Amino acid sequence: MTRPLQNRRILLVIGGGIAAYKALDLIRRLRERGAQVRPLLTKGAQEFVTPLAAAALAGERAHTDLFDRAEEADIGHIKLARDADAIVVAPATASLMARMATGDSSDLAATVLLATTLPILIAPAMNVRMWQHPATQRNLATLRGDGVRVVGPNEGAMAEAEFGPGRLAEPAEIADAVETMLAEARPASGFGFLAGRGATAEAASGPLAGRRVLVTSGPTHEPIDPVRYLANRSSGRQGHAIAAAAAAAGATVILVSGPVAIPHPPGVQVVPVETARAMLAAVEAALPADLAIFAAAVGDWRPAETRASKIKKDGSAPAPLALVENPDILATIAGRSAGRPRLVVGFAAETDRVLENARAKIARKGCDLIVANDVSPAGGVMGGTANTVHLVGRDGTVETWPTLDKDEVGRRLIQRFARLLDP
Ligand code: CTP
């Protein structure tokens, strides 16, 4: 049986952070799937893992520095930048991301990343505050704009006893993202960073060719403590179907998704998040976009406090759970004076008075169109595979569609949005 990454050559750039130890496991995962892995360690990475360990696991020599003369004579940085099918940066530290975003070439890793035309996947890992800092988010947006793929970071407890996005994606997730990237990369004509965007020749000519589309999907998880969270029944099926349809229509699609159990749609850049606040940050980082579709079932409230340790039963009555309101992502983006996507579409999940509530919602949220659906338990929409939607316009007009499979709803919605963008 051929393995999914059989004979694919990966240059693995290991950045300097506590998560560097997971890069060793990543080498194993990639090799299990058939890839040949050539490790390149930054100076910082070598504080956490040794080139010897990386080389032993890879079965290849590990590269370390631009000024290692023996290495330069053996294999120059330009050759390193070309002699692979893809480059994976894991962990991508704040500093490596900054160097990539600004085109800095002060060490071997940065030089190779600047000199390459190969598809690049980064797996960021850093302290949550560093991740959320506007400078890092700016760099992230720049890198995405350059066609760099991103996997993670995940949310969870951090080395510094903080909680939030910043943990390196799991090695298996990174290996999955490598497979997706290589499956979508165009053959080596033109620049790798364009190939990394996942456009296919067929899609490049679709009704959304050249457009950038942002989709939110899935539920959010709002942590109570490290083991408990508040969530809802959204499966992400409708949002994911819309993202898949947009990619098939030729768009560059960024899908910001809460935790779901369904596969990533093909040809789409997925940004996994857990909380509403992380979703808002990821959405803002993904802008600009021509079209933004907010299909996620965002938790309206989160616990006022997330405990760093598991809350224990101590025999007395359970502590009341105080909640605070989450930011409204749709209203925030629709209300932007600068950089508002041309077409902003919201969803309305209602259990009663669907149309009346949807009409009120469109005004309250400031979006251009609402896709309203009845999510009463009897209909089985939440978590199910079919959907009955009503399109509600700003002027209150309503168009009711028959009950359709969510994939078909996704395709029809995308056709409609493409016509609205390009009448
Ligand atoms: N939405 C959002 N951010 C939130 C809440 C909702 O972006 N914090 C978006 C959803 O993605 C959807 C739309 O707003 O596109 C409406 O979501 P819905 O849950 O139906 O409405 P709510 O704003 O939560 O209002 P209510 O709970 O009163 O129905």
Boltz pocket constraint, residues with backbone or C-beta under 6 A from the ligand:
constraints:
  - pocket:
      binder: B
      contacts: [[A, 216], [A, 276], [A, 294], [A, 295], [A, 296], [A, 297], [A, 298], [A, 299], [A, 300], [A, 326], [A, 327], [A, 328], [A, 329], [A, 330], [A, 331], [A, 345], [A, 346], [A, 347], [A, 348], [A, 349], [A, 350], [A, 361], [A, 365]]
      max_distance: 6.0
